[in-house]
C-alpha cells in the first residue's frame, strides 16, 4: 500500500526480528553490511538484508541500492579473505624456509619438504620424486600419508603419468580426477600404484635447480578436488625453497664425502707397511696350498682371511658379466660397478672381481665382498689368487677329462649301436652319475662366429674353438648328470629334461650357458623328449637327427646363436619333428579361437575358413556365410583380438590356413570313424 512516510531500513521496525539483526540494520543508510564484515560473517548472511527489504515491500530503488551495497560488501569480504590467506601462506613459506635452512641431512630435508607441502595444502598425501639421469626416469623418494608399498616404490619414465610429464616439461600439472584425465600417458605400473594408494586429485610442481629439473613435488587427495591457482602457486613457491635446500644438503654431503675420502687416503698411507706384510703372507700361504694339494675353497678362505673380507669362487654365468669381461680383458681385478650380471644375486655394486681363465676360456671368477677399497698390493693379491685358482681348476679338469671321455663313449654307443644291452647301459651310466631311465632331451650344438653368420664349420675344424666347445659341453653334462660327445662338427648332449618338461626352454638355456662360457654365439637345437634312453637306445639316434634339423633350421632362418625345438618353428616344426604332432600344432595356432567357439557357441573358425577361401574379401565372405558384412567385420575383429594383430601377415596367414585345413581334416576323419 502507498505510504507517505519514508520507508525504514529493513529490520529497524520489525519487533519480531532477532536482536543482532536489529543491531546490524540500525541505520537507514547502512543495512548492517559493515557489521557483517567486522564479525567475519558467512557469505550467505549478506543476503538477509535484501531478503527482508523485499519481504517488507521496499521500493525498487531501495532494493537496487541494497543489492549494490551487498555486492560491494561481498567484494570487500573476498578481498579481505584473499589477503588473510596470502598472509598465512607467506608466513608458512617463511617458516618453511627457516626450517629448511636449519637442516643439514638430505633425508631430513626431503621429509620436511613433503610434510610441509601436505600441511600447506591440507591434502591427505604428499610425496616427492627425484630424477635419475643414469636411468632416464624419475623415482619415488619420500612420501607422507602414503599406505601403499607399491606406490612408494614407483618409477616413472619421462613423459609417463602426471609426474613424468612434470619432470619432462618442467611445468606444473594438476588433475582433479587422475584416471579420467587423458592429457598424460597412463601406464599399467603407474596406474596400479596410484590405484593402490587410492589417489584421485593430484597436483605436481617441478623442483627446479637453475634451468634444470631435479624432481617433482606432489600434493594429492583420495577424492575429487579442484586445486585453485593460488594453491598451485603456493606449492610452486614451496618447491623453489625446497630445491635450494636440496642443493645445499647435496653440497654438504659431497663435502663430507670429500673429507671422508681424504681420511681414507691417509689411513691407506698409514697402513702401507701392513698391506705389504699381508701380501707376503698370502704368497707363502698360496704356495703351501698348491704344494699340499689344496682346493679352490682353500684358496678363497686364505685370501678372505688376509684381506679381511668374504671371497667366493663363482661360475661364469653367476659372476657380474660386465666386471668379468673387464677383468679378463685387462688382466686385473676390477670393481663391479653394478652393471648387468647374469644373476641378480651377484649384483652388489661394491664387489671386486678377478677373472679366472686359461687358454682363452673363462673358468669363473673370484669375488671379494665386504672390502670397499683395495690398494694396489691387495688388488695384486686377489689377482695372484685367481691365477692359482685357474691352475687348480685345470688340474681338476685333467682328471675330469677322463670321466668326460667315458661319458662321450657311452653317448656314442647310444647313437651308433641301437642294439646295446639296456642293463649294461644302465650300469655304465650309473658310474658317471647318469640315470638313463629318466626323461632326457638330446641337444645338438655348434659354434657360430656371430648370431647372423650361419652355422658353417669354422675355418679350422680341429682348432681351439672346437676343443673349447667340447670342453664346455662336457662340463655342462658332468654338472647336470648327463652325457656329451663330439659329433658332426659340433657337440651333442643328452641331458635330463628340466622340471618344466620343455625341450625348447632347455635349448635356450644351454645356448645361453655355452655362450657365457665361450664368449661366442652357439646354436643349439633340441629334440622331443626321450622318455627312457636305456630302454629304447634307438630313440636317441632319432632324437639327435631331429635336434640337428632344428639347429640347421635356426641357421637357415638367420637365428644362429639361439636355441630352439620343433615347437618353436610353427608349421615347419611338423617337418622337423619325428613325432608329427599335428594336434599340438593346430592347438598352438588356433586353440584360442576354437576354445572361444566352444565356450560362446560362435562360428569364428567357420568364418576364418570362408574368409581365406574367398581371397580374404569380407564382401565375398558375407555372401558365402549369408550374413551381413558388419557381422563378418565383427567376427574378424574378435579373431584379431584372439590371435594378435599380425594374424593376416603372409607368414601367420599361411600357418593359420594350414592349421584350418588340418583341423577340418581331423574333424572329417573323426566323423568317418564314428560312422
Buried (B, 14 or more C-beta within 10 A) or exposed (E): EEEEEEBBBBBBEBEEBEEEBBEBBBEEEBBBBBBBBEEEBEEEBBEBBBEBBBEBEBEEEBBEBBBEBBEEBBEEBEEEEEEEBEEEBEEBBEEBBEBBEEBEEBEEBBBBBBBBBBBBBEBBBBBBBBBEEEEEBBBBBBBBBBEBEEBBEBBBBBBBBBBBBBBBBBEBBBBBEBEEBEEBEBBEBBEBBBBBBBBBBBBBBBBBBEEEBBBBBBBBBBEEBEBEEEBBBBBBBBBBBBBBBBBBBBEBEEEEEEEEEEEEEEEEEEEEEEBEEBBEBBBEBBEEBBEEEBBBEBBBBBBBBBBEBBBBBBBBBBBBBBBBBBBBEEEBBBBBEBBEBBEEEBBEEBBBBBBBBEEEBBBBBBBBBEBEBBBEBBBBBBBBBBBBBBEBBEEEBEEBBEBBEBBBEBBBBBBEEBEBEBEEBBEBBEEBEBBBBBBBBBBBBBBBBEBEEBBEEBEEEEEEBBEBBBBBBBBBBBEBBBBBBBBEBBBBBBBBBBEEEBBBBBBBBBBBBBBBBBBBBBBBBBBBBBEBBBEEBBBBBBBBBBBBBBBBBBBEEEBBBBBBBBBBBBBBBBEBBBBEBBEBBBBBBBEBBBEBBEEEEBBBBBBBBBBBBBEEEBEBBBEBBEBEEEBBEEBBEBBEEBBEEEBBEEEBBEBBBBBBEBBEEEEEEEEEEEE
